Amino acid sequence: MTLDEAYRHIKKCKQADAQPVKCGRWENEHLENDVWWADCSNCKNETHSRFGRVSSYAFCPNCGARMDGDSECQ
Ligand SMILES: [Zn+2]
């Protein structure tokens, strides 16, 4: 195996390991009876938080989508 082939092999393995990044946004965030509610735009599930805004969550607890507006999110 040449060095070039080895490099290509390593690159392939890395790509296979990488999980696709799911991304979403919190929608319709509102306060109801001292509880914050918001909908995930990715899985459409409603999430609530008694300790601060749902929009402070970096991930959706239901589907794991990133909510931080990271550059990995297209
Ligand atoms: Zn979700």
N, CA, C, O and the ligand as a Tripos MOL2 file, in Angstrom:
@<TRIPOS>MOLECULE
protein
  297   295    75     0     0
PROTEIN
NO_CHARGES

@<TRIPOS>ATOM
      1 N           0.8590   -1.2110    0.0000 N.3       1 MET1
      2 CA          0.0000    0.0000    0.0000 C.3       1 MET1
      3 C           0.8850    1.2480    0.0000 C.2       1 MET1
      4 O           1.7860    1.3850    0.8280 O.2       1 MET1
      5 N           0.6240    2.1160   -0.9040 N.am      2 THR2
      6 CA          1.3970    3.3570   -0.9410 C.3       2 THR2
      7 C           0.8750    4.3070    0.1320 C.2       2 THR2
      8 O          -0.2050    4.1110    0.6900 O.2       2 THR2
      9 N           1.6430    5.3070    0.3980 N.am      3 LEU3
     10 CA          1.2600    6.2870    1.4050 C.3       3 LEU3
     11 C          -0.0500    6.9840    1.0070 C.2       3 LEU3
     12 O          -0.9070    7.2810    1.8400 O.2       3 LEU3
     13 N          -0.1590    7.2260   -0.2870 N.am      4 ASP4
     14 CA         -1.3540    7.9060   -0.7850 C.3       4 ASP4
     15 C          -2.6000    7.0470   -0.5770 C.2       4 ASP4
     16 O          -3.6570    7.5440   -0.1910 O.2       4 ASP4
     17 N          -2.4520    5.7460   -0.8400 N.am      5 GLU5
     18 CA         -3.5730    4.8260   -0.6540 C.3       5 GLU5
     19 C          -3.9750    4.7430    0.8140 C.2       5 GLU5
     20 O          -5.1590    4.7190    1.1510 O.2       5 GLU5
     21 N          -2.9650    4.6990    1.6770 N.am      6 ALA6
     22 CA         -3.2160    4.6270    3.1150 C.3       6 ALA6
     23 C          -3.9690    5.8700    3.5800 C.2       6 ALA6
     24 O          -4.8980    5.7790    4.3830 O.2       6 ALA6
     25 N          -3.5680    7.0060    3.0800 N.am      7 TYR7
     26 CA         -4.2090    8.2660    3.4540 C.3       7 TYR7
     27 C          -5.6760    8.2620    3.0450 C.2       7 TYR7
     28 O          -6.5570    8.6790    3.7960 O.2       7 TYR7
     29 N          -5.9110    7.7690    1.8090 N.am      8 ARG8
     30 CA         -7.2800    7.7340    1.3130 C.3       8 ARG8
     31 C          -8.1440    6.7780    2.1350 C.2       8 ARG8
     32 O          -9.3280    7.0240    2.3650 O.2       8 ARG8
     33 N          -7.5190    5.6840    2.5690 N.am      9 HIS9
     34 CA         -8.2360    4.6980    3.3820 C.3       9 HIS9
     35 C          -8.6640    5.3130    4.7200 C.2       9 HIS9
     36 O          -9.8010    5.1410    5.1600 O.2       9 HIS9
     37 N          -7.7460    6.0210    5.3460 N.am     10 ILE10
     38 CA         -8.0320    6.6660    6.6320 C.3      10 ILE10
     39 C          -9.1640    7.6780    6.4750 C.2      10 ILE10
     40 O         -10.0610    7.7580    7.3130 O.2      10 ILE10
     41 N          -9.1100    8.4280    5.4160 N.am     11 LYS11
     42 CA        -10.1180    9.4540    5.1640 C.3      11 LYS11
     43 C         -11.5060    8.8130    5.0240 C.2      11 LYS11
     44 O         -12.4960    9.3240    5.5470 O.2      11 LYS11
     45 N         -11.5530    7.6820    4.3080 N.am     12 LYS12
     46 CA        -12.8050    6.9590    4.0960 C.3      12 LYS12
     47 C         -13.3920    6.5040    5.4270 C.2      12 LYS12
     48 O         -14.5910    6.6470    5.6670 O.2      12 LYS12
     49 N         -12.5400    5.9540    6.2920 N.am     13 CYS13
     50 CA        -12.9990    5.4560    7.5840 C.3      13 CYS13
     51 C         -13.5730    6.5780    8.4300 C.2      13 CYS13
     52 O         -14.5980    6.4070    9.0890 O.2      13 CYS13
     53 N         -12.9110    7.7170    8.4100 N.am     14 LYS14
     54 CA        -13.3770    8.8710    9.1800 C.3      14 LYS14
     55 C         -14.7580    9.3000    8.7140 C.2      14 LYS14
     56 O         -15.6280    9.6140    9.5270 O.2      14 LYS14
     57 N         -14.9520    9.3110    7.4160 N.am     15 GLN15
     58 CA        -16.2410    9.7360    6.8720 C.3      15 GLN15
     59 C         -17.3400    8.7660    7.2800 C.2      15 GLN15
     60 O         -18.4660    9.1800    7.5530 O.2      15 GLN15
     61 N         -17.0140    7.4640    7.3220 N.am     16 ALA16
     62 CA        -18.0030    6.4420    7.6820 C.3      16 ALA16
     63 C         -18.4200    6.5940    9.1410 C.2      16 ALA16
     64 O         -19.5650    6.3140    9.4940 O.2      16 ALA16
     65 N         -17.5010    7.0340    9.9830 N.am     17 ASP17
     66 CA        -17.7900    7.1920   11.4050 C.3      17 ASP17
     67 C         -18.6570    8.4100   11.7010 C.2      17 ASP17
     68 O         -19.4270    8.4230   12.6610 O.2      17 ASP17
     69 N         -18.5240    9.4150   10.8750 N.am     18 ALA18
     70 CA        -19.1940   10.6810   11.1490 C.3      18 ALA18
     71 C         -20.7080   10.5270   11.0660 C.2      18 ALA18
     72 O         -21.2440   10.0110   10.0850 O.2      18 ALA18
     73 N         -21.3780   10.9810   12.1040 N.am     19 GLN19
     74 CA        -22.8390   10.9670   12.1120 C.3      19 GLN19
     75 C         -23.3430   12.2150   11.3930 C.2      19 GLN19
     76 O         -22.7810   13.2990   11.5480 O.2      19 GLN19
     77 N         -24.3950   12.0570   10.6140 N.am     20 PRO20
     78 CA        -24.9530   13.2560   10.0000 C.3      20 PRO20
     79 C         -25.4880   14.1870   11.0860 C.2      20 PRO20
     80 O         -26.1350   13.7420   12.0350 O.2      20 PRO20
     81 N         -25.2210   15.4440   10.9410 N.am     21 VAL21
     82 CA        -25.6410   16.4240   11.9500 C.3      21 VAL21
     83 C         -27.0610   16.8630   11.6470 C.2      21 VAL21
     84 O         -27.3550   17.4370   10.5990 O.2      21 VAL21
     85 N         -27.9320   16.5700   12.6060 N.am     22 LYS22
     86 CA        -29.3110   17.0390   12.4700 C.3      22 LYS22
     87 C         -29.3920   18.4290   13.0660 C.2      22 LYS22
     88 O         -28.7520   18.7230   14.0750 O.2      22 LYS22
     89 N         -30.1680   19.2640   12.4470 N.am     23 CYS23
     90 CA        -30.2730   20.6330   12.9280 C.3      23 CYS23
     91 C         -31.7220   21.0560   13.0090 C.2      23 CYS23
     92 O         -32.5690   20.6250   12.2260 O.2      23 CYS23
     93 N         -31.9740   21.8930   13.9560 N.am     24 GLY24
     94 CA        -33.3290   22.3970   14.0930 C.3      24 GLY24
     95 C         -33.3420   23.7560   14.7480 C.2      24 GLY24
     96 O         -32.2970   24.3330   15.0500 O.2      24 GLY24
     97 N         -34.5060   24.2420   14.9540 N.am     25 ARG25
     98 CA        -34.7230   25.5280   15.6020 C.3      25 ARG25
     99 C         -35.8820   25.3740   16.5720 C.2      25 ARG25
    100 O         -36.7800   24.5570   16.3690 O.2      25 ARG25
    101 N         -35.8440   26.1720   17.6260 N.am     26 TRP26
    102 CA        -36.9980   26.2180   18.5400 C.3      26 TRP26
    103 C         -38.0190   27.1680   17.9630 C.2      26 TRP26
    104 O         -37.7110   28.3050   17.6050 O.2      26 TRP26
    105 N         -39.2470   26.6740   17.8790 N.am     27 GLU27
    106 CA        -40.3220   27.4930   17.3200 C.3      27 GLU27
    107 C         -41.4390   27.6590   18.3410 C.2      27 GLU27
    108 O         -41.6480   26.8150   19.2130 O.2      27 GLU27
    109 N         -42.1470   28.7730   18.2030 N.am     28 ASN28
    110 CA        -43.3230   29.0480   19.0540 C.3      28 ASN28
    111 C         -42.9990   29.0050   20.5470 C.2      28 ASN28
    112 O         -43.8180   28.5600   21.3510 O.2      28 ASN28
    113 N         -41.8120   29.4640   20.9110 N.am     29 GLU29
    114 CA        -41.4600   29.4470   22.3360 C.3      29 GLU29
    115 C         -42.3700   30.4060   23.0980 C.2      29 GLU29
    116 O         -42.5540   31.5610   22.7160 O.2      29 GLU29
    117 N         -42.9300   29.8880   24.1870 N.am     30 HIS30
    118 CA        -43.8050   30.7400   24.9880 C.3      30 HIS30
    119 C         -43.8190   30.2590   26.4430 C.2      30 HIS30
    120 O         -43.4700   29.1190   26.7510 O.2      30 HIS30
    121 N         -44.2310   31.1640   27.3130 N.am     31 LEU31
    122 CA        -44.2990   30.8750   28.7520 C.3      31 LEU31
    123 C         -45.7460   30.6050   29.1290 C.2      31 LEU31
    124 O         -46.6340   31.4070   28.8380 O.2      31 LEU31
    125 N         -45.9800   29.4630   29.7790 N.am     32 GLU32
    126 CA        -47.3290   29.1030   30.1830 C.3      32 GLU32
    127 C         -47.2740   28.5300   31.5970 C.2      32 GLU32
    128 O         -46.6140   27.5170   31.8280 O.2      32 GLU32
    129 N         -47.9560   29.1630   32.5350 N.am     33 ASN33
    130 CA        -47.9540   28.7080   33.9390 C.3      33 ASN33
    131 C         -46.5360   28.4980   34.4840 C.2      33 ASN33
    132 O         -46.2470   27.4860   35.1220 O.2      33 ASN33
    133 N         -45.6720   29.4570   34.2240 N.am     34 ASP34
    134 CA        -44.2820   29.4270   34.7040 C.3      34 ASP34
    135 C         -43.4350   28.3250   34.0720 C.2      34 ASP34
    136 O         -42.3570   28.0080   34.5760 O.2      34 ASP34
    137 N         -43.9080   27.7450   32.9840 N.am     35 VAL35
    138 CA        -43.1300   26.7300   32.2740 C.3      35 VAL35
    139 C         -42.9160   27.2130   30.8390 C.2      35 VAL35
    140 O         -43.8480   27.6640   30.1730 O.2      35 VAL35
    141 N         -41.6650   27.1080   30.3800 N.am     36 TRP36
    142 CA        -41.3660   27.4740   29.0010 C.3      36 TRP36
    143 C         -41.6400   26.3000   28.0780 C.2      36 TRP36
    144 O         -41.2810   25.1610   28.3780 O.2      36 TRP36
    145 N         -42.2810   26.5880   26.9520 N.am     37 TRP37
    146 CA        -42.5910   25.5710   25.9520 C.3      37 TRP37
    147 C         -42.0170   26.0070   24.6070 C.2      37 TRP37
    148 O         -41.9630   27.1970   24.2990 O.2      37 TRP37
    149 N         -41.5920   25.0350   23.8170 N.am     38 ALA38
    150 CA        -41.1620   25.3360   22.4510 C.3      38 ALA38
    151 C         -41.2400   24.0730   21.6080 C.2      38 ALA38
    152 O         -41.1200   22.9620   22.1250 O.2      38 ALA38
    153 N         -41.4400   24.2480   20.3160 N.am     39 ASP39
    154 CA        -41.5090   23.1200   19.3830 C.3      39 ASP39
    155 C         -40.1800   22.9940   18.6500 C.2      39 ASP39
    156 O         -39.5740   23.9920   18.2590 O.2      39 ASP39
    157 N         -39.7360   21.7540   18.4710 N.am     40 CYS40
    158 CA        -38.5420   21.4990   17.6710 C.3      40 CYS40
    159 C         -38.9420   21.4890   16.1980 C.2      40 CYS40
    160 O         -39.8930   20.8050   15.8170 O.2      40 CYS40
    161 N         -38.2270   22.2370   15.3790 N.am     41 SER41
    162 CA        -38.5720   22.3000   13.9550 C.3      41 SER41
    163 C         -38.1700   21.0170   13.2310 C.2      41 SER41
    164 O         -38.6300   20.7550   12.1190 O.2      41 SER41
    165 N         -37.3130   20.2210   13.8650 N.am     42 ASN42
    166 CA        -36.8540   18.9870   13.2160 C.3      42 ASN42
    167 C         -37.8120   17.8300   13.4440 C.2      42 ASN42
    168 O         -38.2180   17.1710   12.4870 O.2      42 ASN42
    169 N         -38.1860   17.5680   14.7040 N.am     43 CYS43
    170 CA        -39.0430   16.4100   14.9980 C.3      43 CYS43
    171 C         -40.4700   16.8310   15.3370 C.2      43 CYS43
    172 O         -41.3510   15.9850   15.4860 O.2      43 CYS43
    173 N         -40.7010   18.1560   15.4590 N.am     44 LYS44
    174 CA        -42.0370   18.7040   15.7290 C.3      44 LYS44
    175 C         -42.5640   18.3600   17.1160 C.2      44 LYS44
    176 O         -43.7470   18.5610   17.3940 O.2      44 LYS44
    177 N         -41.7050   17.8450   17.9890 N.am     45 ASN45
    178 CA        -42.1400   17.5460   19.3470 C.3      45 ASN45
    179 C         -42.0330   18.7890   20.2160 C.2      45 ASN45
    180 O         -41.1510   19.6280   20.0350 O.2      45 ASN45
    181 N         -42.9560   18.8800   21.1640 N.am     46 GLU46
    182 CA        -42.9550   19.9960   22.0880 C.3      46 GLU46
    183 C         -42.0710   19.6480   23.2790 C.2      46 GLU46
    184 O         -42.1340   18.5380   23.8050 O.2      46 GLU46
    185 N         -41.2610   20.5920   23.6920 N.am     47 THR47
    186 CA        -40.3770   20.4080   24.8330 C.3      47 THR47
    187 C         -40.6840   21.4890   25.8450 C.2      47 THR47
    188 O         -40.9980   22.6210   25.4770 O.2      47 THR47
    189 N         -40.5940   21.1410   27.1410 N.am     48 HIS48
    190 CA        -40.8290   22.1690   28.1440 C.3      48 HIS48
    191 C         -39.6570   22.2580   29.1080 C.2      48 HIS48
    192 O         -38.8860   21.3120   29.2710 O.2      48 HIS48
    193 N         -39.5440   23.4010   29.7330 N.am     49 SER49
    194 CA        -38.4660   23.6410   30.6850 C.3      49 SER49
    195 C         -38.9750   24.5060   31.8290 C.2      49 SER49
    196 O         -39.5620   25.5650   31.6060 O.2      49 SER49
    197 N         -38.7470   24.0500   33.0410 N.am     50 ARG50
    198 CA        -39.1350   24.8400   34.2110 C.3      50 ARG50
    199 C         -37.9740   25.7040   34.6930 C.2      50 ARG50
    200 O         -38.1450   26.5840   35.5360 O.2      50 ARG50
    201 N         -36.8030   25.4400   34.1470 N.am     51 PHE51
    202 CA        -35.6050   26.1410   34.6210 C.3      51 PHE51
    203 C         -34.9750   26.9420   33.4970 C.2      51 PHE51
    204 O         -33.8990   26.5990   33.0070 O.2      51 PHE51
    205 N         -35.6300   27.9850   33.0990 N.am     52 GLY52
    206 CA        -35.0990   28.8130   32.0250 C.3      52 GLY52
    207 C         -35.6980   28.4400   30.6880 C.2      52 GLY52
    208 O         -36.4360   27.4630   30.5580 O.2      52 GLY52
    209 N         -35.3600   29.2440   29.7020 N.am     53 ARG53
    210 CA        -35.9690   29.1070   28.3900 C.3      53 ARG53
    211 C         -35.5230   27.8360   27.6820 C.2      53 ARG53
    212 O         -34.3810   27.3950   27.8180 O.2      53 ARG53
    213 N         -36.4500   27.2580   26.9230 N.am     54 VAL54
    214 CA        -36.1270   26.0790   26.1160 C.3      54 VAL54
    215 C         -35.0550   26.4340   25.0810 C.2      54 VAL54
    216 O         -34.2430   25.5870   24.7090 O.2      54 VAL54
    217 N         -35.0560   27.6680   24.6260 N.am     55 SER55
    218 CA        -34.0990   28.0750   23.5960 C.3      55 SER55
    219 C         -32.6590   28.1090   24.1010 C.2      55 SER55
    220 O         -31.7270   28.3170   23.3230 O.2      55 SER55
    221 N         -32.4780   27.9030   25.4140 N.am     56 SER56
    222 CA        -31.1090   27.8120   25.9230 C.3      56 SER56
    223 C         -30.5450   26.3970   25.7520 C.2      56 SER56
    224 O         -29.3520   26.1730   25.9560 O.2      56 SER56
    225 N         -31.4140   25.4380   25.3730 N.am     57 TYR57
    226 CA        -30.9500   24.0700   25.1070 C.3      57 TYR57
    227 C         -30.1710   24.0550   23.7980 C.2      57 TYR57
    228 O         -30.6260   24.6000   22.7920 O.2      57 TYR57
    229 N         -28.9980   23.4310   23.8120 N.am     58 ALA58
    230 CA        -28.1890   23.3360   22.5960 C.3      58 ALA58
    231 C         -28.6240   22.1820   21.7090 C.2      58 ALA58
    232 O         -28.3160   22.1480   20.5170 O.2      58 ALA58
    233 N         -29.3490   21.2290   22.3070 N.am     59 PHE59
    234 CA        -29.8160   20.0680   21.5570 C.3      59 PHE59
    235 C         -31.2820   19.8280   21.8650 C.2      59 PHE59
    236 O         -31.7660   20.1640   22.9460 O.2      59 PHE59
    237 N         -31.9800   19.2460   20.9080 N.am     60 CYS60
    238 CA        -33.3510   18.8130   21.1660 C.3      60 CYS60
    239 C         -33.2930   17.5120   21.9540 C.2      60 CYS60
    240 O         -32.6550   16.5620   21.5000 O.2      60 CYS60
    241 N         -33.9400   17.4310   23.1320 N.am     61 PRO61
    242 CA        -33.8980   16.1890   23.9200 C.3      61 PRO61
    243 C         -34.6720   15.0540   23.2650 C.2      61 PRO61
    244 O         -34.4950   13.8980   23.6480 O.2      61 PRO61
    245 N         -35.5140   15.3450   22.3010 N.am     62 ASN62
    246 CA        -36.3060   14.3110   21.6430 C.3      62 ASN62
    247 C         -35.5790   13.6680   20.4660 C.2      62 ASN62
    248 O         -35.5730   12.4430   20.3380 O.2      62 ASN62
    249 N         -34.9730   14.4740   19.6160 N.am     63 CYS63
    250 CA        -34.3630   13.9260   18.4050 C.3      63 CYS63
    251 C         -32.8660   14.1860   18.3260 C.2      63 CYS63
    252 O         -32.2040   13.6790   17.4200 O.2      63 CYS63
    253 N         -32.3150   14.9660   19.2540 N.am     64 GLY64
    254 CA        -30.8800   15.2030   19.2680 C.3      64 GLY64
    255 C         -30.4020   16.2290   18.2620 C.2      64 GLY64
    256 O         -29.1970   16.3890   18.0690 O.2      64 GLY64
    257 N         -31.3170   16.9200   17.6210 N.am     65 ALA65
    258 CA        -30.9080   17.9330   16.6430 C.3      65 ALA65
    259 C         -30.1780   19.0800   17.3380 C.2      65 ALA65
    260 O         -30.5150   19.4560   18.4610 O.2      65 ALA65
    261 N         -29.1940   19.6190   16.6650 N.am     66 ARG66
    262 CA        -28.4610   20.7650   17.2190 C.3      66 ARG66
    263 C         -29.2860   22.0220   17.0680 C.2      66 ARG66
    264 O         -29.9180   22.2640   16.0390 O.2      66 ARG66
    265 N         -29.2600   22.8060   18.1150 N.am     67 MET67
    266 CA        -30.0650   24.0320   18.1230 C.3      67 MET67
    267 C         -29.1880   25.2710   18.2630 C.2      67 MET67
    268 O         -29.6930   26.3790   18.4430 O.2      67 MET67
    269 N         -27.9020   25.0840   18.1830 N.am     68 ASP68
    270 CA        -27.0020   26.1970   18.5010 C.3      68 ASP68
    271 C         -26.6090   27.0250   17.2830 C.2      68 ASP68
    272 O         -25.7940   27.9420   17.3860 O.2      68 ASP68
    273 N         -27.1970   26.6960   16.1190 N.am     69 GLY69
    274 CA        -26.8860   27.4870   14.9370 C.3      69 GLY69
    275 C         -25.4390   27.3610   14.5160 C.2      69 GLY69
    276 O         -24.8680   28.2870   13.9400 O.2      69 GLY69
    277 N         -24.8480   26.2160   14.8020 N.am     70 ASP70
    278 CA        -23.4480   25.9660   14.4630 C.3      70 ASP70
    279 C         -23.2550   25.9760   12.9470 C.2      70 ASP70
    280 O         -24.1960   25.7360   12.1900 O.2      70 ASP70
    281 N         -22.0440   26.2510   12.5230 N.am     71 SER71
    282 CA        -21.7590   26.3200   11.0870 C.3      71 SER71
    283 C         -21.8800   24.9510   10.4280 C.2      71 SER71
    284 O         -22.0250   24.8690    9.2080 O.2      71 SER71
    285 N         -21.8220   23.8600   11.2230 N.am     72 GLU72
    286 CA        -22.0050   22.5310   10.6610 C.3      72 GLU72
    287 C         -23.4410   22.3370   10.1710 C.2      72 GLU72
    288 O         -23.7200   21.4540    9.3600 O.2      72 GLU72
    289 N         -24.3350   23.1680   10.6720 N.am     73 CYS73
    290 CA        -25.7350   23.0520   10.3030 C.3      73 CYS73
    291 C         -26.0000   23.8070    9.0120 C.2      73 CYS73
    292 O         -25.7760   25.0130    8.9130 O.2      73 CYS73
    293 N         -26.4720   23.0780    8.0480 N.am     74 GLN74
    294 CA        -26.7530   23.6980    6.7520 C.3      74 GLN74
    295 C         -28.2330   24.0390    6.6640 C.2      74 GLN74
    296 O         -28.6850   24.5710    5.6510 O.2      74 GLN74
    297 ZN        -36.3860   17.4950   17.9270 Zn       75 ZN75
@<TRIPOS>BOND
     1     1     2 1
     2     2     3 1
     3     3     4 2
     4     3     5 am
     5     5     6 1
     6     6     7 1
     7     7     8 2
     8     7     9 am
     9     9    10 1
    10    10    11 1
    11    11    12 2
    12    11    13 am
    13    13    14 1
    14    14    15 1
    15    15    16 2
    16    15    17 am
    17    17    18 1
    18    18    19 1
    19    19    20 2
    20    19    21 am
    21    21    22 1
    22    22    23 1
    23    23    24 2
    24    23    25 am
    25    25    26 1
    26    26    27 1
    27    27    28 2
    28    27    29 am
    29    29    30 1
    30    30    31 1
    31    31    32 2
    32    31    33 am
    33    33    34 1
    34    34    35 1
    35    35    36 2
    36    35    37 am
    37    37    38 1
    38    38    39 1
    39    39    40 2
    40    39    41 am
    41    41    42 1
    42    42    43 1
    43    43    44 2
    44    43    45 am
    45    45    46 1
    46    46    47 1
    47    47    48 2
    48    47    49 am
    49    49    50 1
    50    50    51 1
    51    51    52 2
    52    51    53 am
    53    53    54 1
    54    54    55 1
    55    55    56 2
    56    55    57 am
    57    57    58 1
    58    58    59 1
    59    59    60 2
    60    59    61 am
    61    61    62 1
    62    62    63 1
    63    63    64 2
    64    63    65 am
    65    65    66 1
    66    66    67 1
    67    67    68 2
    68    67    69 am
    69    69    70 1
    70    70    71 1
    71    71    72 2
    72    71    73 am
    73    73    74 1
    74    74    75 1
    75    75    76 2
    76    75    77 am
    77    77    78 1
    78    78    79 1
    79    79    80 2
    80    79    81 am
    81    81    82 1
    82    82    83 1
    83    83    84 2
    84    83    85 am
    85    85    86 1
    86    86    87 1
    87    87    88 2
    88    87    89 am
    89    89    90 1
    90    90    91 1
    91    91    92 2
    92    91    93 am
    93    93    94 1
    94    94    95 1
    95    95    96 2
    96    95    97 am
    97    97    98 1
    98    98    99 1
    99    99   100 2
   100    99   101 am
   101   101   102 1
   102   102   103 1
   103   103   104 2
   104   103   105 am
   105   105   106 1
   106   106   107 1
   107   107   108 2
   108   107   109 am
   109   109   110 1
   110   110   111 1
   111   111   112 2
   112   111   113 am
   113   113   114 1
   114   114   115 1
   115   115   116 2
   116   115   117 am
   117   117   118 1
   118   118   119 1
   119   119   120 2
   120   119   121 am
   121   121   122 1
   122   122   123 1
   123   123   124 2
   124   123   125 am
   125   125   126 1
   126   126   127 1
   127   127   128 2
   128   127   129 am
   129   129   130 1
   130   130   131 1
   131   131   132 2
   132   131   133 am
   133   133   134 1
   134   134   135 1
   135   135   136 2
   136   135   137 am
   137   137   138 1
   138   138   139 1
   139   139   140 2
   140   139   141 am
   141   141   142 1
   142   142   143 1
   143   143   144 2
   144   143   145 am
   145   145   146 1
   146   146   147 1
   147   147   148 2
   148   147   149 am
   149   149   150 1
   150   150   151 1
   151   151   152 2
   152   151   153 am
   153   153   154 1
   154   154   155 1
   155   155   156 2
   156   155   157 am
   157   157   158 1
   158   158   159 1
   159   159   160 2
   160   159   161 am
   161   161   162 1
   162   162   163 1
   163   163   164 2
   164   163   165 am
   165   165   166 1
   166   166   167 1
   167   167   168 2
   168   167   169 am
   169   169   170 1
   170   170   171 1
   171   171   172 2
   172   171   173 am
   173   173   174 1
   174   174   175 1
   175   175   176 2
   176   175   177 am
   177   177   178 1
   178   178   179 1
   179   179   180 2
   180   179   181 am
   181   181   182 1
   182   182   183 1
   183   183   184 2
   184   183   185 am
   185   185   186 1
   186   186   187 1
   187   187   188 2
   188   187   189 am
   189   189   190 1
   190   190   191 1
   191   191   192 2
   192   191   193 am
   193   193   194 1
   194   194   195 1
   195   195   196 2
   196   195   197 am
   197   197   198 1
   198   198   199 1
   199   199   200 2
   200   199   201 am
   201   201   202 1
   202   202   203 1
   203   203   204 2
   204   203   205 am
   205   205   206 1
   206   206   207 1
   207   207   208 2
   208   207   209 am
   209   209   210 1
   210   210   211 1
   211   211   212 2
   212   211   213 am
   213   213   214 1
   214   214   215 1
   215   215   216 2
   216   215   217 am
   217   217   218 1
   218   218   219 1
   219   219   220 2
   220   219   221 am
   221   221   222 1
   222   222   223 1
   223   223   224 2
   224   223   225 am
   225   225   226 1
   226   226   227 1
   227   227   228 2
   228   227   229 am
   229   229   230 1
   230   230   231 1
   231   231   232 2
   232   231   233 am
   233   233   234 1
   234   234   235 1
   235   235   236 2
   236   235   237 am
   237   237   238 1
   238   238   239 1
   239   239   240 2
   240   239   241 am
   241   241   242 1
   242   242   243 1
   243   243   244 2
   244   243   245 am
   245   245   246 1
   246   246   247 1
   247   247   248 2
   248   247   249 am
   249   249   250 1
   250   250   251 1
   251   251   252 2
   252   251   253 am
   253   253   254 1
   254   254   255 1
   255   255   256 2
   256   255   257 am
   257   257   258 1
   258   258   259 1
   259   259   260 2
   260   259   261 am
   261   261   262 1
   262   262   263 1
   263   263   264 2
   264   263   265 am
   265   265   266 1
   266   266   267 1
   267   267   268 2
   268   267   269 am
   269   269   270 1
   270   270   271 1
   271   271   272 2
   272   271   273 am
   273   273   274 1
   274   274   275 1
   275   275   276 2
   276   275   277 am
   277   277   278 1
   278   278   279 1
   279   279   280 2
   280   279   281 am
   281   281   282 1
   282   282   283 1
   283   283   284 2
   284   283   285 am
   285   285   286 1
   286   286   287 1
   287   287   288 2
   288   287   289 am
   289   289   290 1
   290   290   291 1
   291   291   292 2
   292   291   293 am
   293   293   294 1
   294   294   295 1
   295   295   296 2
@<TRIPOS>SUBSTRUCTURE
     1 MET1         2 RESIDUE 1 A MET
     2 THR2         6 RESIDUE 1 A THR
     3 LEU3        10 RESIDUE 1 A LEU
     4 ASP4        14 RESIDUE 1 A ASP
     5 GLU5        18 RESIDUE 1 A GLU
     6 ALA6        22 RESIDUE 1 A ALA
     7 TYR7        26 RESIDUE 1 A TYR
     8 ARG8        30 RESIDUE 1 A ARG
     9 HIS9        34 RESIDUE 1 A HIS
    10 ILE10       38 RESIDUE 1 A ILE
    11 LYS11       42 RESIDUE 1 A LYS
    12 LYS12       46 RESIDUE 1 A LYS
    13 CYS13       50 RESIDUE 1 A CYS
    14 LYS14       54 RESIDUE 1 A LYS
    15 GLN15       58 RESIDUE 1 A GLN
    16 ALA16       62 RESIDUE 1 A ALA
    17 ASP17       66 RESIDUE 1 A ASP
    18 ALA18       70 RESIDUE 1 A ALA
    19 GLN19       74 RESIDUE 1 A GLN
    20 PRO20       78 RESIDUE 1 A PRO
    21 VAL21       82 RESIDUE 1 A VAL
    22 LYS22       86 RESIDUE 1 A LYS
    23 CYS23       90 RESIDUE 1 A CYS
    24 GLY24       94 RESIDUE 1 A GLY
    25 ARG25       98 RESIDUE 1 A ARG
    26 TRP26      102 RESIDUE 1 A TRP
    27 GLU27      106 RESIDUE 1 A GLU
    28 ASN28      110 RESIDUE 1 A ASN
    29 GLU29      114 RESIDUE 1 A GLU
    30 HIS30      118 RESIDUE 1 A HIS
    31 LEU31      122 RESIDUE 1 A LEU
    32 GLU32      126 RESIDUE 1 A GLU
    33 ASN33      130 RESIDUE 1 A ASN
    34 ASP34      134 RESIDUE 1 A ASP
    35 VAL35      138 RESIDUE 1 A VAL
    36 TRP36      142 RESIDUE 1 A TRP
    37 TRP37      146 RESIDUE 1 A TRP
    38 ALA38      150 RESIDUE 1 A ALA
    39 ASP39      154 RESIDUE 1 A ASP
    40 CYS40      158 RESIDUE 1 A CYS
    41 SER41      162 RESIDUE 1 A SER
    42 ASN42      166 RESIDUE 1 A ASN
    43 CYS43      170 RESIDUE 1 A CYS
    44 LYS44      174 RESIDUE 1 A LYS
    45 ASN45      178 RESIDUE 1 A ASN
    46 GLU46      182 RESIDUE 1 A GLU
    47 THR47      186 RESIDUE 1 A THR
    48 HIS48      190 RESIDUE 1 A HIS
    49 SER49      194 RESIDUE 1 A SER
    50 ARG50      198 RESIDUE 1 A ARG
    51 PHE51      202 RESIDUE 1 A PHE
    52 GLY52      206 RESIDUE 1 A GLY
    53 ARG53      210 RESIDUE 1 A ARG
    54 VAL54      214 RESIDUE 1 A VAL
    55 SER55      218 RESIDUE 1 A SER
    56 SER56      222 RESIDUE 1 A SER
    57 TYR57      226 RESIDUE 1 A TYR
    58 ALA58      230 RESIDUE 1 A ALA
    59 PHE59      234 RESIDUE 1 A PHE
    60 CYS60      238 RESIDUE 1 A CYS
    61 PRO61      242 RESIDUE 1 A PRO
    62 ASN62      246 RESIDUE 1 A ASN
    63 CYS63      250 RESIDUE 1 A CYS
    64 GLY64      254 RESIDUE 1 A GLY
    65 ALA65      258 RESIDUE 1 A ALA
    66 ARG66      262 RESIDUE 1 A ARG
    67 MET67      266 RESIDUE 1 A MET
    68 ASP68      270 RESIDUE 1 A ASP
    69 GLY69      274 RESIDUE 1 A GLY
    70 ASP70      278 RESIDUE 1 A ASP
    71 SER71      282 RESIDUE 1 A SER
    72 GLU72      286 RESIDUE 1 A GLU
    73 CYS73      290 RESIDUE 1 A CYS
    74 GLN74      294 RESIDUE 1 A GLN
    75 ZN75       297 GROUP 0 **** ****
